[in-house]
Amino acid sequence: MTDKVLPQENIKSPTPVRVMVVDDSAFMRFAITQQLNEDPELQVVGTASNGNEALLLIPQLQPDVITLDVEMPHLDGLSTLREIMKKFPRPVIMFSSLTKDGAAETIQALILGAVDFIAKPDNRLDIRTEMGDIAAKIKSAAKAKVKSAVAHRRLPAVPLTPDKPEKQVRPYRKITPVILIGSSTGGPGALNEIIPALPANLMSPVLIVQHMPSGFTHSLAERLNNISPLKVKEAEPGDELLVGQVLLAPGGFHMVLDENERISLNQKPTVHGVRPSVDVTLNSLSQRFGRNVIAVILTGMGSDGTLGASILHSAGGYVIAEHEKTCVVWGMPRSVVEAGAASAVLPRPQIAKAIEVAIREMMNN
């Protein structure tokens, strides 16, 4: 027995974004539907209480965007997402709990192809407060380019052999540049391809700024560490820049360098509406290292990273922007390109090698 298909007379004009809500909670389905239908640009065309029902309804309803609960009976959110990306690829936004397990599953969902996620409200009073953010994410997701599951590259975990039980890190010497990678919507999937492709003997330290709220970046760092030859960890105050190590800015904090060139975190006002901000970290690196920085701007909405990339490019640093054809959302890279701040515009599979080449070229100049 499938869940309710909403009457066609409720459909608004002009053509709104068609949304399907999948959640095992009847209250959540009702509340989300009610709130989204108050927005004239959105229309909930149907709901489902589990993954099996959703897979039956998708061909009939043809939603533009699906909101999908991670934790459901019969067919859970991750299993449902895999089937959607295989059979009916389209933008999916995950609803996730703020537990450790929920965060890990959310990261896995983003790797599998979900466009974005929303932290599930803790109680009924929070739902209306969160709806503005949900509506905005749905509208953004509707513009995303989604690939079939067969296009997603899977990489095995890097085994730790008995003679080398830990990944090797070493002090950073300023003869090599520092790498800064910035990403937003679609970023976890991009990082899942690029970071494991960087070699263990990479000569530069790497910093990542991924737009993501607190509670989720730790799971993303763990995921990347498990599949990468480099050591990946969520940044902490006082961390050194080390060769062989990748530091990921924690959600909810801007990441900068202090006077000793160690990591400092702060909760100053958002920049471009986000915290952490790519511009904040990139500007801090430029102040410390001048042109000796390589910036990589990946998929994402908005223009975060453009100002910092422009300053770096003008100073003689190197800026790589992800090509439109591999971006989930060609927003941040497009802004960099249109500002004339890109040294190279490359599809995702070429970026890791381009970073290695740029390091060598900058060292020789």
Buried (B, 14 or more C-beta within 10 A) or exposed (E): EBBBBBEEEEEEEEEBBBBBBBBBBEEBBBBBBEBBBEBEBBBBBBBBBBBBBBBEBBEEBEBBBBBBBBBBEEBBBBBBBBBBBEEBBBBBBBBBBBEEEBBBBBBBBBBBBBBBBBBBBEEEEEBEEBBEEBBEBBBBBBBBBBEEBEEBEEEEEBEEEEEEEEBBBEEBEEEBBBBBBBBBBBBBBBBBBBBBBBEEEBBBBBBBBBBBBBBBBBBBBBBBBEBBBBBBBBBEEEBBBBBBBBBBBBBBBBBBBEEEBEBBBEEEEEBBEBBBBBBBBBBBBBEBBEBBBBBBBBBBBBBBBBBBBBBBBEEEBBBBBBBBEBBBBBBBBBBBBEBEBBBBBBEBEBBBEBBBEBBEEBEEE
